Amino acid sequence: MARAAGVSVATVSRVANGANNVSPALRQRVMKAAGKLGVDLERRSKAKVVAFLLSNREVLHPFHSAVLIGAEAYCAAHDYGLLFLPLRYPLHITGQSLAMPQIDQHFEIIRGAILAGTNSQSLLDLLSHKGIPFVVLGNNVVGHWSSEAYSAVYFDDIDGAAEMTRYLQSLGHESIWFVGNTKLPWFARRSEGYRRAMEEAGLEPRLSEVDSDNPEDVGYLATKTLLSRQEHVTAIFAGDDAAARGAYKAIRDRGLLIPDDVSVAGFNDTLEVSAMHPPLTTVHVFTDQIGRHMAELLMNHINHPDAGPQVLNLPTRLVKRESCRALSKTIPAKRAEKI
């Protein structure tokens, strides 16, 4: 639309959001271009609805469901409606090739979008082209992207992973393995934090990974592989809680005990860890605050379209539970043979 009107995307956004700092001539030009494209900008400027786009994830994903709850609470407190839209799209095609009927269907009422799930530059390009303000969960963008150009909320999983690794070291563990799939950005970031802490301690980083989008399969297969090779391992740091659940299964298949034989740690502290036995040591992510801050940044963007991108990085918290133990100076002979 911006190209059709011969104006910037920011100008289209100001007109769409009913801003007063647009000259009558520019407003008329944008409205004329919108009419030719079949877009009712007047209806959109009156609506107070933002979209929560959950990309390439199952609808009831525990992490993103918690982010949604936080975003909805902030929107409700500021008299905005939140429209949930699940999306599936190829991550490695250009924005011009994307077809987004879910977005197009609601384009006339959506004032902006919260991008959760797994995304890529292609969706960011498409929304920018359409003049839809958005904020993205920066941890979950796949591939190279222009991170400095967009408003984003991160949680500091790199530092959280380093803290978890140092905690395992404080328990006397040196043979700590990271299991995950570093082709996915969240696993890659946490692997980076783990590696940093291992190298700072003068220890060799050890990685067992599987190329899969299913984190429980990743944890199971990566752990099963390293145990079958009879690698020396006293602790496993799984890149997320679902991968830790897979690690639990692989360890038990081997006839080993948690944490007596192998300590296990995860990441995210989702509700699913309450069903794990023993309770999982993990890194807590403040998911509701992620959702609230994403909604806040989006509304700032809607109300001030000429302002530059805003970026926020939220801390995490180490949660110590019974899946990790301090090492004694000697390991019982029978258990040492199994490991």
Secondary structure, DSSP 8 states (H G I E B T S, - for coil): -HHHHTS-HHHHHHHHTT-S-S-HHHHHHHHHHHHHTT--HHHHHH--EEEEEEESS-TT-HHHHHHHHHHHHHHHHTT-EEEEEEE---TTS-GGG---HHHHHHTTTEEEEEEEESEEHHHHHHHHHHT--EEEEGGGEESS--GGGS-EEEE-HHHHHHHHHHHHHHTT---EEEEE-TTSHHHHHHHHHHHHHHHHTT---EEEE---S-HHHHHHHHHHHHHHTT---SEEEESSHHHHHHHHHHHHHTT--TTTT-EEE-SB--GGGGGSSS--BEEEE-HHHHHHHHHHHHHHHHH-TTS---EEEE-EEEE--TT-----SS--HHHHHH-
